[in-house]
Amino acid sequence: MTSSRQDAWTHDEDLLLAEIVLRHIREGGTQLAAFEEVGKKLTRTSAACGFRWNSFVRKQYKTGIDLAKKQRKELKARTVSKDDEQPARLSYMEAEKHISLNEVIKYLENVDQGQRHSSELLEANEELQQKIEHLQEKVTILEKEKKALQNNLLIVEDDYKALIEIMERARKMVVLKEDEKSRKVKFQVDKNLNLEKVQK
């Protein structure tokens, strides 16, 4: 029953971040510029985008980063002419022609693996949430049972004290009656007019 953070990143936002950063790497741009572009699109700060990239997203796109760096080298190597000061940049589609099929397959496998890992984590999280809810219900039930047992114990203790008091009173009454009996001594007059004790 944990509430998700309002600023939590969605899977689509992570994909957009990866796509823009990889494009900037491919085209020879800086990651800072990429973070600023993503920040504008997602209404987040460039620092938040940079933190998300470095702490989470980058780890899932290692092959994509290597591929983008390789493409950047190829793009830099191609210049229109020596007279032109700036190196010509190939279009994205032109650069894509130089990617081998194996590299594409590796990249897609890594993306798929990352998505599967994410879905496994979500499933495990849901299972743990259900277990927590189940345990909380058990705790509530056990607390109610504990209170009921404590109340019963108090009642039993009160009854026990009352029984002890009754037994004590009964014992005192028996002792008093025996004392009274022993005090009541009867006498009678014998033939010679003398007092004598009457045997009980």
C-alpha positions as CSV (number, residue, x, y, z in Angstrom):
1,M,0.0,0.0,0.0
2,T,2.9,2.3,-0.8
3,S,1.9,5.3,-2.9
4,S,4.0,6.0,-6.0
5,R,6.0,9.2,-6.1
6,Q,4.5,12.0,-8.2
7,D,7.9,12.6,-9.9
8,A,8.5,8.9,-10.7
9,W,9.8,8.1,-14.1
10,T,7.6,6.1,-16.5
11,H,8.9,3.5,-19.0
12,D,8.0,5.9,-21.9
13,E,10.0,8.7,-20.3
14,D,13.0,6.4,-19.9
15,L,12.7,5.4,-23.6
16,L,12.6,9.1,-24.6
17,L,15.6,10.0,-22.5
18,A,17.6,7.1,-24.0
19,E,16.6,7.9,-27.5
20,I,17.6,11.6,-27.2
21,V,20.9,10.9,-25.4
22,L,21.9,8.2,-27.9
23,R,21.1,10.6,-30.8
24,H,23.3,13.3,-29.2
25,I,26.1,10.8,-28.8
26,R,25.7,9.7,-32.4
27,E,25.7,13.2,-33.8
28,G,28.6,14.4,-31.7
29,G,26.6,16.5,-29.2
30,T,27.0,16.6,-25.5
31,Q,25.0,14.7,-22.9
32,L,24.3,18.0,-21.1
33,A,22.5,19.3,-24.3
34,A,20.6,16.0,-24.4
35,F,19.5,16.4,-20.8
36,E,18.3,19.9,-21.5
37,E,16.3,18.8,-24.5
38,V,14.7,16.0,-22.6
39,G,14.0,18.3,-19.6
40,K,12.1,20.7,-21.9
41,K,10.0,17.9,-23.4
42,L,9.2,16.3,-20.0
43,T,9.1,19.5,-18.0
44,R,11.9,18.3,-15.7
45,T,15.2,19.9,-14.8
46,S,18.3,18.9,-16.9
47,A,19.9,17.8,-13.6
48,A,17.0,15.4,-12.9
49,C,17.3,14.0,-16.4
50,G,21.1,13.6,-15.9
51,F,20.6,11.8,-12.6
52,R,18.1,9.4,-14.1
53,W,20.4,8.6,-17.0
54,N,23.4,8.0,-14.9
55,S,21.7,6.1,-12.1
56,F,19.3,3.9,-14.1
57,V,18.8,4.2,-17.8
58,R,22.5,4.2,-19.0
59,K,23.0,0.7,-17.5
60,Q,20.3,-0.7,-19.8
61,Y,21.7,0.8,-23.0
62,K,25.4,-0.2,-22.9
63,T,25.3,-1.8,-26.3
64,G,23.3,1.2,-27.7
65,I,25.9,3.6,-26.3
66,D,28.8,1.7,-27.9
67,L,26.9,1.6,-31.2
68,A,26.3,5.4,-31.1
69,K,29.9,6.1,-30.3
70,K,31.0,3.9,-33.3
71,Q,28.6,5.8,-35.5
72,R,29.9,9.1,-34.3
73,K,33.5,8.1,-35.2
74,E,32.3,7.2,-38.7
75,L,30.5,10.5,-39.0
76,K,33.6,12.4,-38.0
77,A,35.7,10.5,-40.4
78,R,33.5,11.6,-43.3
79,T,34.1,15.2,-44.2
80,V,32.8,17.0,-47.3
81,S,36.1,18.7,-48.0
82,K,39.2,20.0,-46.3
83,D,38.2,23.6,-47.2
84,D,35.1,23.2,-45.1
85,E,35.9,23.9,-41.4
86,Q,33.0,21.9,-40.0
87,P,32.8,18.2,-40.5
88,A,29.7,17.1,-42.5
89,R,27.2,15.2,-40.5
90,L,25.4,12.3,-42.1
91,S,21.7,12.0,-41.7
92,Y,20.5,9.5,-39.2
93,M,19.2,7.2,-42.0
94,E,22.6,7.3,-43.8
95,A,24.4,6.4,-40.6
96,E,22.0,3.5,-39.9
97,K,23.1,1.8,-43.2
98,H,26.5,1.1,-41.5
99,I,25.1,-0.8,-38.6
100,S,25.5,-4.5,-38.9
101,L,22.5,-6.8,-38.3
102,N,24.3,-8.5,-35.4
103,E,24.7,-5.1,-33.6
104,V,20.9,-4.4,-34.1
105,I,20.0,-7.8,-32.8
106,K,22.3,-7.4,-29.7
107,Y,20.8,-4.0,-29.1
108,L,17.2,-5.2,-29.3
109,E,18.0,-8.2,-27.1
110,N,19.4,-5.9,-24.4
111,V,16.3,-3.7,-24.6
112,D,14.1,-6.7,-24.4
113,Q,16.1,-8.1,-21.5
114,G,15.8,-4.8,-19.7
115,Q,12.0,-4.7,-20.2
116,R,11.7,-8.3,-18.9
117,H,13.8,-7.5,-15.9
118,S,11.6,-4.5,-15.2
119,S,8.4,-6.5,-15.5
120,E,9.9,-9.2,-13.2
121,L,10.7,-6.5,-10.6
122,L,7.1,-5.1,-10.9
123,E,5.6,-8.6,-10.4
124,A,7.9,-9.3,-7.4
125,N,6.9,-5.9,-6.0
126,E,3.2,-6.7,-6.4
127,E,3.7,-10.0,-4.6
128,L,5.5,-8.4,-1.7
129,Q,2.7,-5.7,-1.5
130,Q,0.1,-8.5,-1.3
131,K,2.1,-10.3,1.4
132,I,2.4,-7.1,3.4
133,E,-1.3,-6.5,3.2
134,H,-2.0,-10.1,4.3
135,L,0.4,-9.8,7.2
136,Q,-1.2,-6.5,8.3
137,E,-4.6,-8.2,8.3
138,K,-3.1,-11.0,10.4
139,V,-1.6,-8.5,12.8
140,T,-5.0,-6.7,13.2
141,I,-6.8,-10.0,13.9
142,L,-4.1,-11.1,16.4
143,E,-4.3,-7.7,18.2
144,K,-8.1,-8.2,18.6
145,E,-7.6,-11.7,19.9
146,K,-5.0,-10.4,22.4
147,K,-7.4,-7.7,23.7
148,A,-10.1,-10.3,24.1
149,L,-7.8,-12.6,26.0
150,Q,-6.6,-9.8,28.2
151,N,-10.2,-8.9,29.0
152,N,-11.0,-12.6,29.8
153,L,-7.9,-12.8,32.1
154,L,-9.1,-9.7,34.0
155,I,-12.5,-11.3,34.5
156,V,-11.0,-14.6,35.7
157,E,-8.7,-12.7,38.1
158,D,-11.7,-10.8,39.5
159,D,-13.7,-14.1,39.9
160,Y,-10.7,-15.7,41.6
161,K,-10.4,-12.8,44.1
162,A,-14.1,-13.0,44.8
163,L,-13.9,-16.8,45.4
164,I,-11.0,-16.4,47.8
165,E,-12.8,-13.7,49.7
166,I,-15.9,-16.0,50.0
167,M,-13.8,-18.9,51.2
168,E,-12.0,-16.7,53.7
169,R,-15.4,-15.4,55.1
170,A,-16.7,-19.0,55.3
171,R,-13.5,-20.1,57.2
172,K,-13.9,-17.3,59.7
173,M,-17.5,-18.1,60.3
174,V,-16.7,-21.8,61.0
175,V,-13.9,-20.7,63.4
176,L,-16.3,-18.3,65.2
177,K,-19.0,-21.0,65.6
178,E,-16.5,-23.5,67.0
179,D,-15.3,-20.8,69.5
180,E,-18.9,-20.1,70.5
181,K,-19.6,-23.8,71.0
182,S,-16.5,-24.2,73.2
183,R,-17.5,-21.2,75.3
184,K,-21.1,-22.5,76.0
185,V,-20.4,-24.8,79.0
186,K,-23.6,-26.2,80.6
187,F,-23.8,-27.0,84.3
188,Q,-26.4,-28.9,86.3
189,V,-27.1,-29.6,90.0
190,D,-26.4,-33.0,91.2
191,K,-28.1,-34.9,94.1
192,N,-25.9,-33.3,96.7
193,L,-26.8,-29.8,95.3
194,N,-23.4,-29.4,93.8
195,L,-22.7,-27.9,90.3
196,E,-21.3,-30.2,87.7
197,K,-20.4,-29.8,84.0
198,V,-22.7,-31.5,81.6
199,Q,-20.9,-33.5,79.0
200,K,-21.8,-32.7,75.4
